[in-house]
Each structure stands twice: as structure tokens, then as C-alpha cells.
Amino acid sequence: MQSTNIRQIKAALRDQAFLGTTRVSCPMGPVVAVRRWKGQLRVMIRGWGRWYPVESVRIERTGQELLQEGLTWFPPAGVLARAPTGPARGAAEYCGRASHADQSDRSDL
């Protein structure tokens, strides 16, 4: 559907960015941001570095099909992966930057 309603377009852009169930585009390409300036609808096109005036944008609701296009699921940020045999180790230990207390514990090994 075609839309000039900025709230509707911003909601569709959120769906496009976070859920992947919507595509927002205009004749020049896919839209990543929208604003109204002096009463004129302006959009930012993916990969282009400036705002372009448009009459309306196209919003396509795609449902689950867009999510199934070969995307790989990754755990959310902040989730620690655990080793199969025990608890996860800190990043400093993996990088060789363990604290002095950790190094003194290792000298016993």
C-alpha cells in the first residue's frame, strides 16, 4: 500500500528493522528513515547519504516469508555461551589478559 502518514511509515520501519515482517520502499530504493520537512515527506534511501523528497512510500507486509530467506539466528547480545563441560570463562582469560590472582592460581597447576 502507498502511504504518506509519517506515523504509519515509522511503525513500518520499526517492523522492517526489528521484526523483518515489512518492507518499506520508494521508487528510488529501500527506505531506512523518514521525516517531514517544511510539510514535505523526505526519506533516506539505504546506502545513500542524504534525504530525498518523495510523494509517498510503499509499505509491504510480508509475514514470515521474509524471515525465512536464509537468515541465521544468533543469540542476543550479553548471553554467555557455556562450554560443554563446565561454566563459561571470562573474555580476559581467553585473550591472555587474566588478572594476577588468576595467574597465581594457575601456577599451582
VOPAVO-990892 format. One record per residue: residue number from 1; x, y, z of N, C-alpha, C, O in turn. Coordinates in pm, 1 decimal. Layout:
N
NUM;X;Y;Z;X;Y;Z;X;Y;Z;X;Y;Z;
...
This chain:
109
1;84.0;-117.9;0.0;0.0;0.0;0.0;88.2;123.8;0.0;200.8;119.3;49.6;
2;40.7;230.1;-52.8;110.9;358.5;-55.3;68.6;439.2;67.8;-48.1;436.8;106.7;
3;163.3;510.0;128.5;130.1;588.2;247.1;210.5;717.4;251.4;325.2;723.2;207.2;
4;146.2;822.0;306.6;215.6;947.8;335.6;208.1;979.0;484.8;260.6;1081.0;529.3;
5;143.1;891.7;562.7;127.8;909.1;706.1;260.3;874.2;774.0;302.8;758.6;773.2;
6;324.8;974.7;832.6;459.1;954.6;887.8;458.9;857.0;1005.0;554.9;781.5;1020.7;
7;354.6;855.9;1087.6;347.9;759.8;1199.0;335.3;616.7;1147.9;397.7;525.3;1201.9;
8;256.3;597.7;1046.0;240.0;465.1;987.1;371.2;417.8;922.6;408.0;300.8;933.1;
9;439.6;509.0;857.0;566.9;474.1;792.3;672.0;441.0;897.3;746.9;344.8;880.6;
10;679.3;519.4;1006.3;777.1;491.2;1112.1;749.1;357.3;1179.5;842.6;284.6;1213.2;
11;622.9;323.9;1199.6;588.8;193.2;1256.8;632.8;80.9;1162.9;682.6;-22.3;1207.9;
12;614.4;101.2;1034.0;657.3;1.1;935.7;809.6;-10.0;932.2;863.3;-119.3;914.8;
13;879.4;102.4;948.7;1026.2;99.2;953.5;1075.9;22.3;1076.4;1175.4;-49.7;1068.3;
14;1006.8;37.3;1190.6;1043.2;-41.2;1309.0;1023.2;-189.8;1283.2;1107.5;-271.4;1320.5;
15;911.9;-225.3;1219.6;888.3;-365.9;1184.8;995.4;-416.4;1089.6;1042.6;-529.3;1102.6;
16;1033.6;-332.9;994.2;1136.7;-371.4;897.4;1270.8;-395.1;967.5;1341.7;-490.7;936.0;
17;1304.6;-308.6;1061.5;1434.8;-318.0;1127.6;1441.5;-430.2;1230.3;1542.1;-500.7;1237.3;
18;1337.6;-448.0;1309.4;1346.9;-538.5;1422.7;1275.3;-671.1;1403.0;1316.8;-771.5;1461.0;
19;1170.2;-675.1;1324.2;1095.6;-799.1;1305.8;1118.9;-861.5;1169.3;1113.0;-983.6;1154.7;
20;1145.2;-778.7;1069.9;1165.4;-829.5;935.1;1037.6;-870.1;864.2;1042.0;-943.6;765.6;
21;923.5;-822.8;913.5;795.6;-861.8;854.0;741.1;-758.6;757.0;631.3;-775.9;704.1;
22;815.1;-652.4;732.8;768.4;-542.3;648.3;882.8;-493.0;561.4;999.1;-496.0;601.7;
23;848.2;-447.6;441.9;944.4;-379.2;355.9;889.9;-241.8;322.9;775.0;-227.1;281.2;
24;974.5;-141.0;342.2;936.6;-3.0;313.5;1026.5;44.6;200.4;1148.9;37.4;210.9;
25;966.2;93.2;92.0;1046.9;135.5;-22.7;979.2;251.0;-94.3;863.0;283.4;-69.8;
26;1055.3;311.4;-183.2;1004.0;415.7;-272.1;1063.0;385.7;-409.9;1142.3;292.4;-422.1;
27;1027.7;460.4;-512.8;1081.1;429.8;-646.7;1233.1;432.0;-657.4;1289.4;370.2;-747.7;
28;1301.1;503.3;-565.3;1447.2;510.7;-571.7;1515.9;394.2;-502.1;1632.1;365.9;-531.3;
29;1447.0;325.2;-410.0;1506.9;212.9;-340.0;1446.0;191.7;-202.9;1346.6;255.5;-168.2;
30;1505.5;101.6;-123.9;1453.0;73.9;9.8;1475.7;190.1;106.3;1582.6;251.0;107.3;
31;1375.0;220.0;186.6;1376.3;332.5;279.0;1423.8;285.5;416.7;1382.0;179.8;464.0;
32;1511.3;363.9;481.3;1557.5;331.0;616.4;1520.0;437.9;718.5;1530.4;412.3;838.5;
33;1477.2;555.9;676.2;1435.5;661.7;768.6;1339.7;755.3;696.6;1341.3;766.5;574.1;
34;1256.1;822.2;775.4;1158.3;914.6;717.6;1143.7;1035.6;809.9;1157.0;1023.9;931.7;
35;1116.4;1151.1;750.6;1087.1;1272.6;826.7;1006.0;1366.2;739.1;998.3;1350.6;617.2;
36;946.6;1462.4;804.3;873.0;1564.9;731.1;945.7;1695.7;752.1;975.0;1733.5;865.5;
37;975.4;1765.9;641.9;1049.9;1890.4;647.5;975.4;1993.8;565.2;956.9;1977.0;444.7;
38;932.5;2101.7;631.2;853.4;2208.3;567.0;732.2;2150.4;494.9;698.5;2193.2;384.5;
39;667.2;2053.2;557.7;547.5;1993.3;501.3;573.3;1888.5;393.9;479.1;1829.6;340.9;
40;698.0;1865.2;361.9;733.5;1771.9;254.7;785.5;1641.7;315.5;866.0;1644.6;408.5;
41;740.0;1527.9;263.5;786.2;1398.1;310.4;924.0;1369.8;252.1;942.4;1372.5;130.4;
42;1020.8;1342.6;339.5;1156.9;1312.6;293.3;1199.5;1178.2;348.7;1167.2;1143.7;462.4;
43;1272.4;1102.1;267.5;1317.1;969.6;308.7;1467.3;955.1;286.9;1526.2;1023.1;202.9;
44;1527.7;865.7;363.8;1667.0;829.8;342.5;1667.7;690.0;281.9;1607.6;597.0;335.6;
45;1736.0;677.3;170.6;1744.0;550.8;97.6;1864.9;473.0;147.6;1969.9;531.2;174.6;
46;1849.8;340.7;160.1;1960.7;256.7;207.8;2083.4;275.7;119.5;2076.7;259.5;-2.3;
47;2195.6;310.2;182.4;2321.1;327.1;110.9;2345.2;466.6;56.1;2455.2;495.8;9.1;
48;2245.2;553.1;61.0;2262.4;689.8;13.3;2271.7;779.3;135.6;2205.4;752.4;235.8;
49;2350.5;883.0;130.7;2377.4;961.9;249.5;2299.3;1089.5;266.1;2343.8;1177.7;339.6;
50;2184.9;1104.4;201.7;2110.0;1229.1;219.4;1960.5;1203.8;211.6;1917.0;1093.3;179.1;
51;1882.4;1306.1;241.5;1736.6;1296.3;242.0;1682.1;1334.9;104.6;1729.2;1430.6;43.1;
52;1583.7;1260.7;57.3;1522.7;1286.0;-73.4;1373.0;1307.1;-57.5;1307.2;1232.8;15.3;
53;1318.3;1408.2;-125.3;1173.3;1429.8;-118.4;1098.9;1325.7;-201.8;1140.2;1292.5;-312.9;
54;988.6;1274.6;-146.5;903.8;1178.8;-217.7;758.4;1214.0;-192.2;725.5;1282.7;-95.5;
55;672.5;1166.3;-279.9;530.2;1190.3;-260.2;469.2;1090.3;-163.4;382.9;1125.9;-83.2;
56;513.8;964.6;-170.5;465.0;860.8;-79.6;564.8;745.2;-79.8;654.0;738.8;-164.5;
57;548.6;654.6;15.7;631.8;534.6;19.7;542.0;411.6;12.0;423.1;417.5;43.3;
58;600.3;302.3;-29.6;526.0;177.1;-40.0;559.0;90.2;81.0;675.8;69.6;113.7;
59;455.4;39.7;147.0;471.5;-48.8;262.0;417.5;-185.6;223.3;300.8;-199.2;186.5;
60;502.9;-286.4;231.8;462.5;-424.1;200.5;476.2;-507.2;326.3;585.3;-518.2;382.2;
61;368.7;-564.6;370.2;372.5;-656.4;485.0;394.2;-796.1;428.7;315.1;-844.7;347.9;
62;503.0;-860.4;472.3;540.1;-988.7;411.6;519.0;-1108.0;502.6;520.9;-1221.2;454.3;
63;499.3;-1088.4;630.9;478.4;-1200.8;721.0;606.5;-1279.3;743.3;715.6;-1222.4;744.0;
64;593.4;-1408.5;761.4;706.7;-1494.4;795.4;798.2;-1522.0;677.7;912.5;-1562.3;699.5;
65;754.8;-1502.7;555.1;836.7;-1535.5;439.5;969.1;-1460.3;439.0;1072.2;-1517.2;402.9;
66;967.8;-1333.8;478.3;1089.4;-1253.0;478.2;1190.7;-1305.9;579.5;1311.5;-1297.0;557.7;
67;1141.4;-1360.6;689.7;1230.9;-1414.9;791.4;1293.9;-1547.1;747.3;1394.2;-1589.2;804.9;
68;1238.4;-1611.3;648.8;1286.0;-1742.1;607.1;1386.4;-1735.9;493.0;1415.9;-1839.5;433.4;
69;1440.0;-1619.2;460.1;1529.1;-1603.6;345.6;1673.4;-1639.1;377.8;1764.3;-1567.4;335.9;
70;1697.1;-1746.5;450.0;1832.4;-1791.5;476.3;1903.7;-1714.7;585.7;2026.6;-1715.8;591.3;
71;1830.1;-1648.8;672.0;1892.9;-1576.6;781.3;1929.6;-1674.3;892.1;1854.7;-1768.1;919.2;
72;2042.1;-1653.7;955.3;2087.4;-1738.8;1063.7;2054.8;-1672.7;1196.5;2075.3;-1552.5;1213.2;
73;2004.1;-1750.7;1290.6;1970.6;-1697.8;1421.6;2095.4;-1695.0;1507.8;2170.5;-1792.4;1513.1;
74;2117.3;-1582.1;1576.0;2225.9;-1568.1;1670.2;2166.6;-1533.3;1805.2;2066.2;-1462.2;1810.6;
75;2226.1;-1581.6;1916.7;2171.7;-1545.7;2048.0;2185.4;-1396.3;2071.9;2275.5;-1332.7;2017.2;
76;2097.0;-1339.9;2153.0;2103.9;-1195.7;2178.7;2232.6;-1157.3;2249.4;2297.3;-1240.4;2313.2;
77;2268.4;-1031.8;2237.4;2391.4;-981.9;2299.1;2382.8;-996.6;2450.2;2276.4;-980.2;2509.9;
78;2496.5;-1027.8;2510.9;2501.0;-1041.4;2654.9;2478.3;-1182.7;2703.4;2495.9;-1210.1;2822.1;
79;2439.7;-1273.7;2615.1;2419.2;-1412.2;2654.6;2553.1;-1482.8;2648.6;2618.0;-1485.6;2544.0;
80;2594.3;-1539.4;2759.9;2722.2;-1609.0;2764.2;2704.3;-1752.5;2716.8;2613.9;-1823.1;2761.4;
81;2789.9;-1793.6;2627.6;2786.5;-1932.2;2583.1;2862.4;-2015.7;2684.6;2966.2;-1973.1;2735.2;
82;2812.0;-2132.7;2714.1;2878.2;-2218.9;2811.2;2951.0;-2330.8;2739.4;2902.8;-2384.6;2639.8;
83;3068.7;-2365.2;2791.9;3143.5;-2477.1;2738.3;3066.9;-2605.2;2771.5;2997.7;-2610.0;2873.1;
84;3077.6;-2708.8;2688.3;3000.6;-2829.3;2713.4;3035.4;-2896.7;2846.0;2951.5;-2968.0;2901.0;
85;3156.4;-2876.7;2899.4;3196.4;-2946.9;3020.5;3193.9;-2860.3;3144.6;3215.3;-2912.3;3254.1;
86;3169.2;-2732.3;3133.3;3170.1;-2650.6;3253.3;3127.1;-2509.3;3227.4;3079.7;-2476.9;3118.5;
87;3143.5;-2422.8;3328.9;3098.0;-2284.0;3313.7;3183.7;-2207.0;3213.9;3296.3;-2245.1;3182.1;
88;3126.8;-2099.4;3166.9;3197.7;-2015.3;3070.2;3314.5;-1944.9;3137.6;3307.5;-1912.9;3256.3;
89;3420.3;-1920.8;3064.1;3535.5;-1846.8;3115.3;3523.4;-1702.7;3069.8;3457.1;-1673.2;2970.4;
90;3587.5;-1613.7;3142.7;3582.1;-1472.1;3108.4;3660.4;-1442.5;2982.2;3751.0;-1517.4;2945.6;
91;3625.6;-1333.8;2916.0;3693.5;-1294.6;2792.3;3841.3;-1265.2;2817.5;3924.8;-1292.0;2731.2;
92;3874.3;-1210.7;2933.8;4013.9;-1179.3;2964.7;4097.8;-1306.5;2967.9;4213.5;-1305.5;2925.9;
93;4040.7;-1415.0;3017.2;4113.1;-1541.0;3023.7;4142.3;-1594.3;2883.9;4251.2;-1645.9;2858.7;
94;4046.4;-1582.3;2793.4;4066.8;-1628.3;2656.6;4168.7;-1542.5;2582.4;4241.8;-1592.8;2497.1;
95;4173.9;-1414.6;2614.0;4264.2;-1322.1;2545.1;4403.6;-1321.2;2605.9;4491.8;-1252.1;2554.9;
96;4425.5;-1394.5;2711.1;4555.9;-1397.2;2774.3;4578.4;-1279.9;2867.5;4692.6;-1251.6;2903.5;
97;4472.2;-1210.5;2907.9;4484.4;-1095.4;2995.5;4426.3;-1126.1;3133.4;4360.4;-1040.7;3192.7;
98;4449.3;-1244.0;3184.0;4393.8;-1281.2;3314.0;4457.8;-1195.8;3423.2;4570.8;-1149.2;3409.0;
99;4385.1;-1176.4;3530.5;4437.2;-1095.2;3640.9;4548.4;-1171.0;3712.7;4566.9;-1290.8;3691.5;
100;4622.1;-1099.9;3798.0;4732.1;-1162.1;3871.4;4681.2;-1273.0;3962.7;4748.9;-1374.1;3981.4;
101;4562.7;-1254.5;4019.4;4506.7;-1358.0;4106.5;4482.2;-1485.7;4025.5;4509.0;-1595.7;4073.8;
102;4431.1;-1471.2;3901.7;4408.7;-1587.8;3816.2;4540.7;-1654.0;3781.0;4548.9;-1776.7;3776.3;
103;4644.3;-1574.4;3756.1;4772.8;-1631.1;3718.5;4837.2;-1703.5;3836.2;4904.3;-1805.0;3817.3;
104;4817.3;-1651.9;3958.2;4874.8;-1720.2;4073.5;4803.5;-1853.8;4096.2;4865.4;-1950.1;4141.6;
105;4675.8;-1859.9;4065.4;4603.0;-1987.3;4077.3;4655.3;-2086.4;3973.8;4659.7;-2206.4;4000.8;
106;4694.0;-2039.7;3858.8;4742.8;-2128.0;3752.0;4881.0;-2182.7;3783.1;4917.0;-2289.5;3733.6;
107;4959.9;-2112.0;3864.3;5095.7;-2158.9;3893.2;5092.9;-2288.9;3972.3;5191.6;-2362.4;3974.6;
108;4979.2;-2317.9;4038.0;4967.3;-2442.1;4113.1;4950.6;-2562.0;4021.4;4973.9;-2675.7;4062.4;
109;4909.8;-2537.0;3896.2;4885.8;-2647.6;3802.9;5011.7;-2702.8;3757.1;5012.5;-2797.0;3677.8;
